[in-house]
Amino acid sequence: MAETKTIAPAQSVPAKHENPRRITAHNFQLAADRLGLDAEMRMLLSTPFREMRVEVPVRLDDGSLKVFLGYRVQHSGVRGPAKGGIRFHPSVEVDEVRALAEAMTWKTAIVNIPFGGAKGGIACDVHTMSQRELERLTRRFTSRIQAILGPYRDIPAPDMNTNAQIMAWIFDEYSSHHGYTPACVTGKPVELGGSKGREAATGNGVTFLIKKLMEELGKPLKGVSVVLQGFGNVGTFAARGLDREGAKLRAIGDYYGGIYSPNGINLSDLFAHQKSTGKIQGFPGTQPISNDDLLELECDVLVPGALECVIHRGNAERIKAKVIAEAANLPTTPEADEILNKKGVIILPDVLANAGGVTVSYFEWVQNLQQLFWEEDHVNAEMEKILGKAYRNVIDRAQSEKIPLREAAYTIAVERVAKAEKLRGT
Ligand code: NAD
């Protein structure tokens, strides 16, 4: 099945003392202050619209019963149906899901697509589970939350440790309750109505935006040195795109640690090594490096593409990258942001940098509703149009108000959602 990615190991848990909700709350407040929003609007925009917590009992292959906890948080539906991924990870808990749901509201507003924000997740360890157990878990979770899902209500998509196969089970389970409804979930296999280009969209979008930013900085991507954390869906496609553009991948890390070569890593040889050994570690010509040290390497562009809160007050001062492109959601804490801004590091914020995924999810939803299919070139061209426009808006706002790109992005997003909220007359 073309769109099914391999589920990559993602066991690491961000520092437990970091609550990612602090990140969205801080960034929202900066934007709300800048826009002069009143207390009522702040309350409306920062409170999630709906939250659901469900117990998900699953009969394991050994005959025992295990109860998992699952969540779906719809932060906002004011600009359109709530939209956001579903994550399977041991560290999933309600505040993390709330933060990720809120980030989706701002992300869909920045790229100006007609969606709100949502996120879901199940606290589970996919690496200890069989495919049959994962299917039962996905189906049971879907049946428990299906009442609040739907093409005009809330549309899930893949996130960490979930893939096209899992979206296919969600589609099938939802359809068994409501009749054939391909638009109820995106990131499906192409054979079931998934969009061409969706699997690569987030990584392609990251590449496209880094290229635009580097051009703006007078440094074409060819020869630019890149360090990448995360080698799953987003990381591998970003690596492919950056490699295609002639960037030099100096280090790549995943859950098991990193590999480093000051002269650059040959990506196609690395994929061949990964195929034959099952891992990136031990790739000839590279030296091992820890994930902490990897973030602090000398490079032009650092791409965190795995977990949240990895750039924090404890390491921000030692980060040497000139540009950080946030492929992962919420990788930078407010304290780190302040330190990096003072150091002059340019941060392409997550709500813009990784928005290619949700943009192509929007195209998938549109294609499903219209029962027609777009060619991949068309998908990619339309994605670049939307991302290019959002990028320009963010850069222009940052320049005119002399603020960092993150603050500009949040300001645009909060302004749009506040306007919609007002117009709907809450
Ligand atoms: P994935 O499960 O496909 O890959 C995750 C990668 O992170 C794996 O390579 C894993 O080994 C690595 N990882 C886990 N713990 C690590 C650690 N401690 N140090 C270094 N690497 C570690 O997930 P994904 O879909 O690629 O998502 C990655 C990030 O991008 C998440 O923050 C997700 O929310 C965000 N994102 C994903 C999409 C999408 O379309 N999939 C869209 C927007 C944003």
Residues whose N, C-alpha, C, O or C-beta is under 5 A from the ligand:
A	BS01	NAD	A8 P9 A10 Q11 S12 P158 D159 M160 N161 T202 Q229 G230 F231 G232 N233 V234 G235 G253 D254 Y255 N291 G305 A306 L307 A327 A328 N329 N354 G357
